[in-house]
Amino acid sequence: MESLGLDTSEIVKFKDPRYWLKFFPALAVEDLHKLGVKVDWRRSFITTDINPYYDSFVRWQFLTLRKKKKVLYGKRYTIFSARDNQPCMDHERTVGEGVVPQEYTLIKLQVISEFPPKFSCINQLKEPIFLVAATLRPETMFGQTNCWVHPDIDYVGVKSTQHSCILICTERAAHNMAYQGILDPSRLGCIEIVANFKGIDLLGLKVRAPLCSYEAGVFVLPMMSIRSSKGTGVVTSVPSDSPDDWVALQDLKKKPAFREKYNLHDFMVMPFEPVPIIETPGLGNFAAVTVVDQLKIQSQNDKDKLQEAKEKVYRVGFYDGVMLVEKYKGLKVNSVKKLIQDELVRTNQAMIYYEPENLVVTRGGDEAVVALCDQWYLDYGSEDWKTEVRKAVANLSATDEVRRGLYATVDWFHEHACSRTYGLGTRLPWDDKWLIESLSDSTIYMAYYTIAHLLQGDSLDGGKPGRLNIWPEHMTPEVWDYIFLGIGNPDDLVKMKRHYSLSVEILKRLRNEFLFWYPVDLRVSGKDLIPNHLTYYLYNHTAIWPKEPNLWPRSIRANGHLLLNSNKMSKSTGNFLTLADAVEKYSADGIRLALADAGDSLDDANMKEEMAEAGLLRLYALLDWFSVTLEILKDPSLQQKSHYRTGAYTMHADFVFENEMNNTIESADKAYAAHEYREVLKIVFYELQAHRDRYREVCQGSIHTELIRRYMKIQLLLLSPICSHICEHIWLNLLNNKTSIFCEKWPEITCPVDRILLLQGRYIDDIAHAFRLQLKQYQSSKIFKSNKSTGSNCVTQLIPPSDAVVWVAKAYPSWQERILEIMAASLSDDGKTLADNATLAQLLRPHLKAMGKMAKRAMPFVQLVRERFEIHGKRVLQLQLEVDECEVIKKNLSYLISTLGLSHPNGLQIHYSCDSGDSRIKESVCPLEPLIIFHEPFASALITFLNPEVGSGLFTINGMKIFDGDTYDDVVSRVMSHCRSLTLGNKGNFLLDLVLLII
């Protein structure tokens, strides 16, 4: 707090939790104002009982849920602080926000060999001893071949009075068990340790594994990747379907020295082979073995490859695999998991065990456990409720990643504790010793948004009534029922004495406000809230409005966290930037631009400061362009001087640019609707300006005033949601509009987007670029040949070609047609994916002989088509040509002659390759890949220029050609193109300073 500029006298006030609510909200609002965030601040509120209106709303919500039997009381597994002796919710954690209890099946592996004598404190005959392995895959226990422990990890033997046995596991796991009634239900949290072990002490023990086909028992073996911070430190081994297990077992089998190191006999390892238990599509009945071979994993040290293998085997095996073991044969793996778990627990071969899915550290500093507590909870595990939520997810507009995350969360959801004993929040209306925890009271507050501005005055805490003068005590459950559920009669409600500040008109207005705004069109949140808040949000909407799915959320957008310069923000490392500082440094629009470019997916967005700097410069450049161009548009003489045009569109480039702008409007609309802001920025900022610049280039500066004015409007309207301030400034102060840009409608297209015209415009861009590269190559070869023939290192004058011939193809050659047919046949069913190059090479092999000498060009052509396919889709596989190349080139002759610097004004001829007498041209030219052949002008003389000035930086010009019709200025210009240090001021005496040797 001192780093925020607070003095000690201010800091002490934060001992009162409510002071936080008074101090920080105003600062947050101020920062959001600086960024230009558009918010109806009248609807903002604090979500605790400090706001009596919102407090009343939450109490109504929970009364409604209880009536529907969605809120229950009883024992449930919850993240628990042993230090505080109460559940530890998200806001009470320094590490592990969002972490929930993870259910395991605790497999009981009974020790059946004699226990080591040094642990005589354990009476094996009196109390059975079990190594307990926590597994997420009870359905795979049929395939056990051994049990794993880590030789160097500390283990304990703890007494379980509940199960009359000794359990061996890590002390951390035992601590969790102590709060779940597994050890001694009468003394929660108490552990009676009877022995301490190192993992090496347990190696070689023989255990009886439940459901295992090796009925005589299996052995305890070493695995070096086990962590004491996860599970119990004891792991079952199923090498048929676990890559880790298969590789570890192979290490032991292949390395006698490894076995000897831990005194393991061959009979403990060598006879045990994987057991087929699951048929996995594409991977067979030994999925782990198959994938390990595919990825060429050599040992347990190949950690990255092992992780990849695990994910692949689990993903395919669990969701698509089929059981092979007799009792469950033919059933899907994911459908039998619960059945097998129940069987193991029922027959006392396993127990249910929970621990936090990841590390959780409480604000008190202790590592949290999972405890089985008496609590009020929301019955999110109800199958009936889950069915409704799945319907909501199915109808939701969301990315595939978000939808999968929501479905997965619903699948594993159990009861959710909704109460705690202290903190900020609303008290349960029927049991006020409990507070409603913060995630549970924020599931439908979007409904409160719709009427907040009418209930509370201009304050976040609802300290005074709003303009309708409604008092919080009059917002009874019956009133909320009417507003949000339509239950009851307004006339009857106003007759109640406790509702005297209400009227029929007021109640109807509140009801109409809710119905006007609801449902929620879009909910945006962080990806870490998919498994909690966003799923609770769907649960509670389906519960409050079960028969009105039209009021359920319409779309959810989740995003990753924000990185700064590719790293996590951290004050300790200095990689840290507050919102206020960012705006001060880069401006609001500069930061908004950088944030839009940072990323849209569930991956963490990466806000780069160099992007903010570059974006800010581009915004200034845009402002300058508008200023200069508007000055020209205001002055007819400047328009004439700049060759601006009016009237009808006369150039092909006019129609292309208009079409590109229409396409930009449609593409931007789709990207904004999909909340793909990086794509929006690419379309409306970078690409639209590139279209403008290309239009100016192709027109050779002779742009059309109507089109450029239309571009200005479209540019500002499409960019304004991201860069609001500069767009508003240009709109009002440069374009002199009378109303805000945010009062404008979305721009309309002037005509339907012409896809062929888009292709034509991009074709001209592509061939102009290709021709310039070919010109550069042509001129480089001329320099090389000239210097080689003279043996000189002198500069050789580059002569622009006088003219050129462009050869275009009317159709694909037969060998290319065959390739296109084969590629089209290899398309996926949805037409979105081509076969890989290796597959295509196999498909082409039988046809290579018929292609003759063109066979060597088959795969390069395949790659060319693949690159086009990635951009344009499957239409590039059509044999019929969409672009009349000859016609498009003719419409842009002037531009091509200019950009290539051809000296002859009519120096570009177009011919079809099929008309050429050169077989090489016929064979090499293909559609969309024209060939250009340059011709140099006829030289009447070759002149060498020698500079006699001693010490001059000007080089000799060797063999410069003088052409028929050359003027003095032409010669000087060509010389100056080599001698860049010459200025126009000394060119008059230029020839006098040179010795001319005419060859």
Secondary structure as GFF3:
##gff-version 3
##sequence-region A 1 999
A	DSSP	three_ten_helix	2	4	.	.	.	ID=ss1
A	DSSP	alpha_helix	8	11	.	.	.	ID=ss2
A	DSSP	three_ten_helix	12	15	.	.	.	ID=ss3
A	DSSP	alpha_helix	17	35	.	.	.	ID=ss4
A	DSSP	three_ten_helix	41	43	.	.	.	ID=ss5
A	DSSP	alpha_helix	52	67	.	.	.	ID=ss6
A	DSSP	beta_strand	71	81	.	.	.	ID=ss7
A	DSSP	beta_strand	86	87	.	.	.	ID=ss8
A	DSSP	three_ten_helix	90	92	.	.	.	ID=ss9
A	DSSP	beta_strand	93	95	.	.	.	ID=ss10
A	DSSP	beta_strand	101	111	.	.	.	ID=ss11
A	DSSP	three_ten_helix	117	119	.	.	.	ID=ss12
A	DSSP	beta_strand	129	135	.	.	.	ID=ss13
A	DSSP	three_ten_helix	138	143	.	.	.	ID=ss14
A	DSSP	beta_strand	146	149	.	.	.	ID=ss15
A	DSSP	beta_strand	154	160	.	.	.	ID=ss16
A	DSSP	beta_strand	165	169	.	.	.	ID=ss17
A	DSSP	alpha_helix	171	178	.	.	.	ID=ss18
A	DSSP	beta_strand	193	198	.	.	.	ID=ss19
A	DSSP	alpha_helix	199	202	.	.	.	ID=ss20
A	DSSP	beta_strand	206	208	.	.	.	ID=ss21
A	DSSP	beta_strand	218	222	.	.	.	ID=ss22
A	DSSP	beta_strand	234	237	.	.	.	ID=ss23
A	DSSP	alpha_helix	243	254	.	.	.	ID=ss24
A	DSSP	alpha_helix	256	261	.	.	.	ID=ss25
A	DSSP	three_ten_helix	266	268	.	.	.	ID=ss26
A	DSSP	beta_strand	278	279	.	.	.	ID=ss27
A	DSSP	alpha_helix	287	294	.	.	.	ID=ss28
A	DSSP	alpha_helix	303	320	.	.	.	ID=ss29
A	DSSP	beta_strand	322	323	.	.	.	ID=ss30
A	DSSP	three_ten_helix	326	328	.	.	.	ID=ss31
A	DSSP	alpha_helix	333	346	.	.	.	ID=ss32
A	DSSP	beta_strand	350	356	.	.	.	ID=ss33
A	DSSP	beta_strand	361	362	.	.	.	ID=ss34
A	DSSP	beta_strand	369	378	.	.	.	ID=ss35
A	DSSP	alpha_helix	383	394	.	.	.	ID=ss36
A	DSSP	alpha_helix	400	412	.	.	.	ID=ss37
A	DSSP	beta_strand	416	417	.	.	.	ID=ss38
A	DSSP	beta_strand	419	420	.	.	.	ID=ss39
A	DSSP	beta_strand	427	428	.	.	.	ID=ss40
A	DSSP	beta_strand	431	436	.	.	.	ID=ss41
A	DSSP	three_ten_helix	440	442	.	.	.	ID=ss42
A	DSSP	alpha_helix	445	455	.	.	.	ID=ss43
A	DSSP	three_ten_helix	472	474	.	.	.	ID=ss44
A	DSSP	alpha_helix	477	480	.	.	.	ID=ss45
A	DSSP	pi_helix	481	485	.	.	.	ID=ss46
A	DSSP	alpha_helix	490	495	.	.	.	ID=ss47
A	DSSP	three_ten_helix	497	499	.	.	.	ID=ss48
A	DSSP	alpha_helix	504	517	.	.	.	ID=ss49
A	DSSP	beta_strand	523	526	.	.	.	ID=ss50
A	DSSP	three_ten_helix	527	529	.	.	.	ID=ss51
A	DSSP	alpha_helix	533	544	.	.	.	ID=ss52
A	DSSP	three_ten_helix	549	551	.	.	.	ID=ss53
A	DSSP	beta_strand	556	559	.	.	.	ID=ss54
A	DSSP	beta_strand	562	564	.	.	.	ID=ss55
A	DSSP	alpha_helix	579	586	.	.	.	ID=ss56
A	DSSP	alpha_helix	588	596	.	.	.	ID=ss57
A	DSSP	beta_strand	605	607	.	.	.	ID=ss58
A	DSSP	alpha_helix	609	634	.	.	.	ID=ss59
A	DSSP	alpha_helix	636	641	.	.	.	ID=ss60
A	DSSP	alpha_helix	652	673	.	.	.	ID=ss61
A	DSSP	alpha_helix	677	681	.	.	.	ID=ss62
A	DSSP	pi_helix	682	687	.	.	.	ID=ss63
A	DSSP	alpha_helix	688	698	.	.	.	ID=ss64
A	DSSP	alpha_helix	705	719	.	.	.	ID=ss65
A	DSSP	alpha_helix	724	729	.	.	.	ID=ss66
A	DSSP	pi_helix	730	734	.	.	.	ID=ss67
A	DSSP	three_ten_helix	741	743	.	.	.	ID=ss68
A	DSSP	alpha_helix	755	790	.	.	.	ID=ss69
A	DSSP	beta_strand	795	796	.	.	.	ID=ss70
A	DSSP	beta_strand	803	808	.	.	.	ID=ss71
A	DSSP	alpha_helix	814	825	.	.	.	ID=ss72
A	DSSP	alpha_helix	837	844	.	.	.	ID=ss73
A	DSSP	three_ten_helix	845	847	.	.	.	ID=ss74
A	DSSP	alpha_helix	848	851	.	.	.	ID=ss75
A	DSSP	three_ten_helix	852	857	.	.	.	ID=ss76
A	DSSP	alpha_helix	858	872	.	.	.	ID=ss77
A	DSSP	three_ten_helix	873	877	.	.	.	ID=ss78
A	DSSP	alpha_helix	885	891	.	.	.	ID=ss79
A	DSSP	alpha_helix	893	900	.	.	.	ID=ss80
A	DSSP	beta_strand	908	912	.	.	.	ID=ss81
A	DSSP	three_ten_helix	913	915	.	.	.	ID=ss82
A	DSSP	alpha_helix	919	924	.	.	.	ID=ss83
A	DSSP	beta_strand	931	935	.	.	.	ID=ss84
A	DSSP	beta_strand	939	946	.	.	.	ID=ss85
A	DSSP	beta_strand	957	963	.	.	.	ID=ss86
A	DSSP	alpha_helix	968	978	.	.	.	ID=ss87
A	DSSP	three_ten_helix	984	989	.	.	.	ID=ss88
A	DSSP	three_ten_helix	991	993	.	.	.	ID=ss89
A	DSSP	beta_strand	995	998	.	.	.	ID=ss90
###
